[in-house]
Amino acid sequence: MSTAQDPQQLRAEIEQTRADLGETVEALAAKTDVKARAKGAASDAAGKAKEKLDDARHIAADRLAPAREQVFVLKKRAAQEPAVRKSLPIVGVAALALTGAILVATSRRKR
């Protein structure tokens, strides 16, 4: 504090000190608010989990792209060749099994 004799300057210093003290009290109150801090931590954890899930989805989609392309090619050929139509259900089941295996392997690796 200063030794100023001007009452207006003293009032201004008092108001500034009150404002500083109010900010300090708010900061301390925020630190002691366990419920709000827990919610914040839970929100952060949920955000990280969503990011990991999105990453796993992208990895699975990237790994499935060749199988999808093969199914598309076989469907195109099946429309043109009757012999290929017979193998199409087998390829579909294989693609489904591959999808499941990739998703299981990806989810286990993330744990």
Summary of the structure (lengths in Angstrom):
residues: 111
radius of gyration: 32.2
end to end distance: 58.0
largest distance: 103.9
contacts: 233
relative contact order: 0.07
helix: 92%
strand: 0%
